[in-house]
Amino acid sequence: MDFLSQAMVLAATLLLCAVPFLLVVSALAGRSAVAGLTRRLGLSPQAAADVGHLFASSATTSSAVTGLSWVFFVLGGLATAGSIQQLYQRVFQLPGQPWDWLRALVWLALVVGWIALSAVAGRRFHANLPVLWWTTIVVACVGFWWFTMWFLLAGRVAWRRLVPCAVATAVFWTGMLVVFHFTFSDMVVGNEDTYGPIGVVFSLMSFFIAIGVVIILGASTGMMWRDRGMSFRAALRRLSRPRTARRAR
């Protein structure tokens, strides 16, 4: 119950804080957030149109960011970083510490740079070399989540202990993207037909809950892997034993 509760809390934070932040970032960069979501999740034209009806154009969004909007824009991103930091503190059973807004701001800037880089380099790369693209995504996700855990926890957990957590999170993250690539379009269209535009929000909320599950499950799986003294080398040895025995026979 606590697992699902934490995943839903993080999903609510992403919906209320991360989504407005990413929408403004995309608008200020002159890009469409809907186009990026369509490309990453492989939305059908109908599903992309249903999602697009929820958001204003990039020009409208960027022109609306004035005065106090900048403050709430930055605070929304910082709240997202703080929520993920607190979540990792609970998963790794660490005592709470004062909110390090500077560390959260640096992480947020790196995330924005990561999104911008993947948006620029990902279009042609994904179209021409899809297999290499997915391989690169998995490797990059391992590095991203390893750095995220180590940085947001201020190095209080040894980086060696975080490697299995990063690998598990990257694998679950890739699996989530693959599953939603094949199911999200039907989910959006079906919910929109059943409930109207609010049904699209239900679909997006399901996606955010899945993100929370992946983050928690990845860290928990890596901790279990490490605490039980397991290793990738031992796993490969176990896989190779049946083959060796068959050859001996």
N, C-alpha and C positions, 0 to 999 in steps of 0.2 A: 504493500500500500504506500509506503514511504517512497519507494522507487517511482511509482506512477505519479504520486503527488509532486515530487521534485521535477519530474519531466513536464508536468502540466504548468507548474509555476514558471519554469524556464520558457515554455512555449508562450505563455502570456506575456512575459517580458520581451520576448522576441517580437511579438505582434505589436505591442504598445511602444517599444523603444527602438528595436533594431530595424524594423520595417520602415518607419518614418525616416530614420537616419540614412538608410540605404537609398530610399527614394530621393532624398535631397541630394545625396552624393552623386547619384546617377544624373539627376537633373542639372546640377552645377557643371557636370562633365559633358553635358549635351548628349547624353545617352538615355535610352529608354530602359527602365527597370523591367518592364514587361518583356521586352525583346531578350534581355539577358536571361530571365526566368524561362522563357520559351525555348531558348537554345539549350540551356542546361538540363531541363527536364523533358525536352522533346515534345512539347505540347502540339496538339493538332491545331489547325486553323480555327476551328470552332472553340476549342478550349482557350486558345490565346485571345480570341475576341471576347470571351466571357470574362477572363481575368482583366483584360484591358479596360473593360467598362467600369472597373472599380477605381481606377487611378486617373488623375488628371494628366495632361500632357507635361513634358519636361519643361517647356517654356512657362507654363502656368505655375508649376511648382517652384522653379527657380526665382520667378518674379515675386512670389509670396514670402520668400525668406528674407525678412527685414527685421531690424530692431531686436526685440526679445525672441524672435523666432530662431536667431542664431544661438542664443543661450540654450533654449530647449533642444535645439538640434544637437549641440555638443553634449548636453546632459543626457540625452537619450542614448547616445553611443557609449558614454561612460557608465550609465546604468547597466547596459548590456555586458560590458566588461566586468563590472563589479558582481553581477549575478553569476557569471561563469566562474569568477574567482571564488565566491562563497560556495558554489556547488562543488568545486574541486577540494576546497578545505573540508567539507563534510565527507566527501568520498574518501579522502586520505586521512580523515580523523585528525586534522590539525587544529590547534587552538586558533580562534579568531584573532585577527590583527586589525589595526586601524586601516581604513580604506586609503590605499595609496593611489591617489588620483593621477599622479604623474606617470606611474607605471601603466595604469589603465589607458591613459592618453597615448602613450607610446605604442602600446599594443593595438589600439584603435587605428592609429596612423598606419601601422604595418598592415593591418587587415584591409584598409582602403587601398593601399598600394598593391596588395596581393590581388584584390578584385579587379583593379584597373589593369594589371599586367595580364591576368588570365583572360580578361575581355578583349584585349588587343591581340594577344598571341594565340588565343584559343580558336578563333574563327576558322582561319585557314588550316591550322594544325588539326583540328577536329574533323574537318571535311576531307582532307587529303590522307591523313594517317590516323584513322580512328583507333587501331590497336595500340599504337605507340602513344596516342593521346591518353587512353585510359591507364596505361602503364605509368606514364608520367604523373597522372593525377594521383595514383596510389602512393608513389614515392614522395611526391610533394605534400600529400596529406599527412604522411608519417612525420615529415619534418615540421610541418605547420603545427600539428597537435602536440608534438614533443616540445617545441618551443613555447607554445601557449601554456601548457601545464607548468613547465619549468619557470617561465617568466612571471606568470600571474601568481605562482606560489612563492615567488622571491627566492628560488633556489633552496627552499626548505626540504625538498625531496630530492635525493640524489638522481642525477640524470640517467644512470644505469637502470634504476628502478622504474623510470618513466618510459623507457624504450618499449617494453611490452604493452604498456597502456596506449602509447602512440600508435603502435602497429595495429592493435585491436580496434582502436577508434577509426583509423584509416580504412581498415577492411570493412567495418560496419558502415562507415560513411559511404564507401563506394557501392556496397550492396544496397543501401538505402536509395542512392541515386538511380541504380539500375532498376529497382522495383518501381519507383515512382516514374521512371521513364516510360514504363509499359502500362502503368495503371492510373497515373494522375490525370491524364486527359479525359478518360471515361469517368473518373470521379468528379471532375469539375463539371463536365457537361451534364452528368446525371443529377448532381445536386442542384445545378442551376435550373434544370427542368422541373425538379421536384419542389424546391423551396424558393426559387427566384435568385436574385443577386446575392442574398445572404448565404445561399448554398455554396457559392464560390468561397466565401469567408470560412465556412465549415471545412472545405477542402484544404485551404491554406493553413488552418489551425491544425489539421491532421498532419500536415507536412512539418509544422513547427514542433508538434509533440514528438514526431519521429526523430527530429534533430535532438531534442532533449534526451530521448531514450538512447540514442547513439552515443552521445557524450557521456552519460552516466554508465551505460553498459560497457563502453570501451575502457574507461578507467577502472571499473570494477573487475572486468575480465583480466586486464593486465595485472592488477594487484593480486588476484587469485593465482595467476600464472607464476608470478614472482614469489609469492609467499609459500607456495607449495614446492619451491625448488625446481620448477620445470624450466626447460630451455629449448631453444629451437634446434640445437645440436642433438639433444636427447630425442626430440620428436622425430627428427630425420633418421636417427638410428633405429627407432621403433618401426618406422615405415620401411626401412631397408631390411629388417630381419626376416620377414616372410619371403622376400625375394631370394635372400641368401639361402634360407632353408630349402626352398624349392629347387634351387640350382644344385644343392648338395644331394638331394634325393635323385 
